[in-house]
Structure formats: C-alpha cells, structure tokens
C-alpha cells in the first residue's frame, strides 16, 4: 500500500511541475548553433566618482536581462547566445562597487553572470554599444550607490520578471494547484511513469553544484563541482556495468541545475533511489571524512546544520529563491510518505557506510540528518553523500585520486545491491 501511495504522489507532483512550466534538461530550446553564438573577448572595469562601469567586448550584439538579489547583495545578468568560455575562470576579482564576479552556464544557450556587490547598488544603465572608432561591440552596465531600503524594494524574490522577449513570467496560482490535486487520477498516459521493460532499477545520481555555482573551493583551488561530477560519472559507469541498473545523471557536464529541478529530473525518470554527491567545506580545517545525510527538518548537529544551510543557498546564489515553492503542496506530499521514505533512506545510508568504511576515513557519527533541499522528495529514498571536505588538506588530496574514487564507487554499487535485495524481501512480507 505504501508503494501505491508513493506512486500516486509522484504522479501528482510531476503533473504540477509540468503545469508550472518547469523545463527539464533535454526538453527546452536546443543549444544555439555555432554561427548564431556571439563571443566575449575581454572584460574591464571603469571607476568614476559616481559610478562603476563594467564593459565586456563582444564580436556582435547579444540579448540580455538583469535583476538584483540580496543576502548577499548581487546583480545577476543573463546573456543568451553568448560564448563565455574564454572568460569563464571561476571567481574573479572586481573593482569599485563590484567585489567579485563569476560566470557559468545557467541553462542551454544562456550564460549567467553574478556580480557580488560591495554595497547596495542600482543599475543606472545597461546597453550594447555598436562597433565604432576601432572598438568592438561592447556590453556596458553602469552601477551607482543606493540605499539599503531602495535596493531591497527593487530586489526580486526569485526569477527575473521579464523573459528575453519582454513577456512576463506567469506563476501558477494556489487555486490552479488545488485543481491539479483533485484531477490527479485522470493524468494523461504521457506523464505516467512506466516500468522498465528490461527489469533494470533506475538510480538517480546527482552531482552537486555546477555551472555558475562552483560549490566549495579547496585549499589548492579545486572546485567542488568538478569533484562531484567525476564521482557521479564514475558511479553511473559502474552501475551500468552490472546490467541491473539504469543510472540517470541530473547533470553530465558543467551546467547549473536548480535544486528543485534535480529532484524533478529523477522523478521524471521514475527513479527508485536518489544519490546526491558532494564534497563540501566547513570552518574547521581539521574536520575530515565521509558522511551520509538523510532528510530531517532539524539537523542532527552543528556540522549538519552548517552544510545544509550552505547547500540550500546554492539556488539563491544562482538567482532562485526556494521560498517560492508551494508550501501547501510540499506539506501534503511530504506528510503522506515521510515516514516510510525516511526509513528506507536511513537503511540505504547504513548500507553505504558498511561498504565504504574499509576504503576511506569516516566522519565521527557518519550517518547524520539535515534539511537538505535535494532530499525532500516524499516518495523516493534519498541520501546525500559528503565524500569528504575540501577544507581539509588530506581529504582534498584523496578526493582527486582516481583510485580512491574507484574504491568508493565500487562500495556504493555494493550498497545499492544490498538496498534493492532487502527492498524485494520487505515487499514480500
């Protein structure tokens, strides 16, 4: 009966995501052709008594949009059809009102630039200058100081209000969500999960961070998003080799994926297990070791609370406010299946610890709980694996070692085997 309830809830939430306009990778607009993509060739700052100017040299005009975010104060600029690769070097120092900036792929065809501000600032002007006087086309944005009150009033609470074509982004109303819930039994076949004909179990693998969000930065400068993608790809390969599993990656390249979309990708693939891979950092450089986290509304300890807080802010860093999620729908779904799913998640976490313990250092009390956003699927056992801490010199070194990664991945595959073998036993009881 619990399995049936979880499946019905999965259908309900998937239909809500479809109706609310969530676009999963592979379903949106295709990448722009090479001939249609502009190139960024240089970047510089201009400091004036009353403003800070950012100028980006281009080889042609581009479409753009911008908005501001607080906590911390930022200006976010999206560019459509612009190749940033020559300038995409992680986090860079700014000047004047711009403390630092970073650029990364936000979604297919769109690069996002985030300007961290030294103080509340307003956008005075934003435009593209045509080529003239031997200078290439330039994107220009002028910023000037403003009051905290004026900045807060202008700051958006999530996505930019305007699309590139100038139309407004429509939000689903609570009444629409209620109608969707009541109509759940009549969902069309196109969105209903299907049992795989080959009998393989679907395992979703989530490489933490990506694109504009590098995650933690190690002592040597290595970025968490690279570590997690390498682990995720290696785990997918090993699961595929068994012939028993169909791995689904939430991202297979350096691209930003919203926290809520990571779960949506897994659910759309009808995943039966969700594994999120991370390699974070904390304030204490002596803290090291692998740990596993399952969902809890209250963190089990201070380290768990610190990590959950930093991870859940990843969407805010990229310009998305998680508070826009429907509280009513989220509450209903979580309450319906919370206990069974959390129990299964805890069992899976125990299997992982048992399998990887001989191959890696473990954090004290390696199985913990916290309110990670990516673990909040009410119908899918989910764990978040902190493979180690980039703030610790020893952990940072081994996390970049392919042989160490291979040993951990093999242990994770064995844990998946144990989980599904036990799940089959439970279903027969």
N, C-alpha and C positions, 0 to 999 in steps of 0.2 A: 504493500500500500504506500509506503514511503517513497518508493521509486516512482510510482504513478503520480503522486503529488508533486515531486520534483520536476517530472517531465512536463506536467501541465503548467507549472510556474515558469518553466523555461520558455514554453510557447508564448505565454502572456508577455514576458519581458522582451522577447525577441520581436514580437509584433509592435510593442511600444517603441523600441529602438528604430524599427523601420519607419513607423509613422512620424517619429520626431525628427527624422532626417539624418540620423547617424549614418555616415558612409564608411564602409569597411574597406581596407586596402584591397585593390583589385576591382572595386565596383565604381570608383569615381572616374574623373576625367583622366584620360591617358596622358602620360608624360608628353610634354611638347617636343616636337621634332627638333633636331639639331639646328635646322635652318631658321626656326622660329625663336630660338633662345638668345637673349642678349647676354653679354659678358661684362662682368665687373672687373676692371683692370687696375683700379687703385682707389685708395681711400685716404682722406686727410681732414684735419680739423682747422677751423679758423676761430681765433679768440678775439672778441671785441668787448668793449666796456659794458655793453648792454645785452650781449647775446653770445651763444656758442653755435658755430656753424659746422655741420658735418657735410662733406661733399664726397660723392662716390663717382669715379669716372666710369663711363659706360661706352659701349660701341653702338648703342641705339636706345631708343626710348623704351621704358618699361611701365607696366601697370603696378600700382602700389596702393596700400591702405595703411592706416596707423591708428593706434589708440594708446591710452596710458593705463598703468596698473600701479596700485600702491601695496606697501608691505612686503618688500621694499619698493620705493618709487622707481618706475621704469617707463620707458617709451618703447612700444612694440611696433615694428614696421614689417609688413608682409610685401614681398615682391613676387609677382607672377611672371614666369618665363625668364628668369634671370639666373645665369650660371655663376655661382659664388665660389666655385672650388678654389680659385686662385687666392681668395681672401679668407677661406674657412680654415682658421688655425686655432680653433677653440676660443678661449677667453683672451681678450686683448685689452691693453690699457687705453683709456680715453683721454680727454682733455677738457678743461673748463667745467661745464655742468655735467659732462659725461664721465663718470668714474671709470667705466669699462664697457666693452661691448662683446657680443658673441653672435655668431651666425650659424644656422643649421637648417637642414631640410625639414620643413614642417609637415608637408603633405605633398603628394605627387604634383610637380610643377610649381610649387610655392616654397620659397625660402623665407625664413623668419629671422629678423634681426632684433635683438633685445639690447637696449641701451640702459644700463644701470645709472641712475642719476645721483649726483652728489647732494642735491636738494630738490624740493618740488619745483618743477619747471613746466612751462606751457609751450605748445607748438605754435610758433608765430607764423611760420610759412613752410610749405613743403611742395616742391615742384621739380620738373626736369628741364634743365636749360638745354637748348639745341646746341649743336656744334658751332663754334664761332671763334674767330681770331686764333686759329690753330689749336684750340682746345677741343677735346672730345665732348660728347654729350655728358651732362652731369646731373645726378640726382642730388638735390640740396634740401636739407632740413635745418631750420633755424629754431633754436630753443632760447627762452629767456626765463628769468626767475619769476616765480609766482608764490602766492601764499599757500600754506598747507590747506586752508579751507577751500580755496579756489581749485586746487589740484584735486582734492577729494571729490568735489562736486563734478568735475569733468571726467573723473576716472570711471571706466566701465567695470561692471561686475562679472565679466566673462568674455565671450566672443565679441569681435567688433560688430557694431550695429549695421554697418554697410558692407555689402559684398563688393567685389571689384567692379561690377557693372552698376553700382549705385543703388541697387534694390535693398530693401530691409530684410534682415533675418527674422523669420517668423518663429515664435516659440509656441509649443503645444500648451493649450490651456488645461487646468485641472479637470474641467468637465470632459475634455476630449479623452484624458487618461481614464476617467471613470467609465466612459462609453466603451473604451477598448477592453477594460477588465470584464465588463458584463458580456462582451461579444466573444470572449476567448474561445469557447467551444467551436465556433464557426470559422476558425482561422483557415485560410486557403492552404492547399497542399504545398504550395511553393515555399512556404516558410516553416513547414513542419520538419523536425529532424528525422533523418532516416537511419535505420540500422545498416551498418556497412555489410555489403554482400559477402565480403571476404572474411568476415568474422574478426577483423583486427579491432582492438580497442583504441580509441582516439585519446591522445595525450597532448594537451596544450603546453607549450614551453614559451615562457615569457622572458625575453632578455631585457632586463631593466634599463630604463633611460634610453637615450638615442637622439640623434639629430641635434636640435638646439639645446637639449638637456644632457650635458655630459655626465651627470651624476657626481660621485665623489672623485676627487683628484688625488692621486697617490703622492708619496714623498718624492718619487722620481719624475712625476708629471703624468704618469699613465692615467687614462680616464676610465672610470667605471663602465661606461657604455661599451668600450672595446672588450673589456674582460667578460662582461656578461654575454655579449654576442658570440664570442668564441666558445664559451661554455654551452650556450643554447644550441649552437650549430653542432657541436660535438655530441651532445646528448641526443639530438634528433637523428644523427647518423647512426649511433649505437642502437637506439630504439628501432629504427628502420631495419637494421641488420637482422634483428631477431625474427622478423616476419610476423610477429604477433601484434605490432603496434603501428598506428598511423600517427606520426608526430605532426603537430601543427605549430608553426612558429608565429608569434604575434608580430615579430619583425625579423626579417632576414638580411637587413642592411642598416646603415646608419641613418635612420629616419625617426622623427618624433612621432610617438603614438600616445594619445591621451590615455590616462589610467582607465577611464570607463570603457574606452574602445578596446583595450586589451582583453577585458572580460567578454566583451561583445564578440570579438573575433573567435574566442574559444567556444562560446555558446553557439555561434552560427555554424561552427564545425561539429557541433554535438559532442564536444569533448567530455570525457568522463573523469578527467583528472587535470588539474591546473598546477603547473610548477613555475614559480617566478624566481629568476636567478638574479642575485645582487652581490655586490662586493663593496660595502659602504665604508664609512669612516665615522669615528666618534672623537670626542675631545681628548680622551686618554690614550696616548700613543702606545701604552703597554697592553691595551686590550687587543686580543687576537683570538682566532679560532673560528671554526664553522659553527653555525647555529641554524635552527629551523624555527620559523614562526607560523603560528596558526592564528585565526581571527579571534579577537576578543575586543569588546568595547572598552575594556580597561587594560592597560599594559601591565604585564606581569612584573616589570621592574623598570628602573630608570633608563637602562640602555635600550630596552624595547620601546619605551616611550619616545626617546630621542630619535631612534631610527624611524619609527612610524611617522613622526612629525615631519622629518626631513623628506621622506619618500612621498608622503601625501601632498607636500607642497610642490612636487615636480610639475603638476598641471598648472599651478599658479605661475611658475617660472615661465612656462611656455604660453601664458595668456589665457588660461582656462580656470574658472572658479568652480570648484566641486560643489559649492553650496547651491548651485542651480539645479542639482539633481532633484527629482520629485521625491519629497520626503514621504508622502503617503504611499506611493508605490513601493519604494525601497523598504519601508517599515513592514508592509504587508508581506512582501516576498521573503524577507529575512526571517520574520517571525514564524512563517509557515514551515520552513525547513531548517531552521537554525540548528536545533539540537542534533539531528541525525547527521547533517553535513559536517558540523564541527567535530563530532565524534570520529567520523571517517577521516577527516583531515588530521586529527591527533594520532590516529593509528598509523597513517601513512608517514607522518613525521617520525614516529618511533622506528618504523622500518628503515628509513633513510639513515638515521643515526646509527643503527645497528650495522648497516652495511659500509658506511664510510669511516667509522671510528678507527679501524686499523690503518687508515691511509692518511689521516690528517689530524691536526690539532683541533680540539673542540673547545668552544667557549664554555665556561662554567655554567651549569644548568643549560645544556644545549637546546632543549625544546622549550620555547617561550611563546608568549602570546602578545599581540598588539593589534591596534586598529588600522592595519594596512588597507588602503582603498582597494587594491587588486585582489584581496582575499574575501571580498564581500559578496561573492556570488552565492546565493542562498541554496543553490541546487547542484553544486559542483565541488567536491572535495578539493581544497586548495591549500598550498603551502608556499611560503617564501623562504628561499634558502640564501642565507648570508654566507657565501663561500669563504669569507674572511674579511679583514679590514685593511683597506689601503692606507690607513693612518698608522699601521704597524709595519715596520721595515721587513720583518720576516714574512708576514703574510703577503705583502706586496710582491715579494720575490717569488714565492711559490705559486701565486695565482697567475703569474706569467709563464710558468713552466709547463710545457705541453704534456710531459709525462705525469706530472701531478694532476693536471686536468683530466687526463685519460683515466687515471685510477679513480678519481671521484665520480666520473661519469659512469664507469662500469658499476660502481657501487649503487648509483642512483637507478640504473636499469634493473639491478637485482631487487631493489626496494620496490620498484613498480611491479615486478613479477610477484613478489610477496603480497603486495596490496591486492592485486586482482585475483590471485589464488584464494586469499582469505575472503574477498568480497563474494566470490562464487560459493564459498562454503556458507557464508551468512545468508545468502539468498535462498539456499535450500532448506534452511532451518525453519 
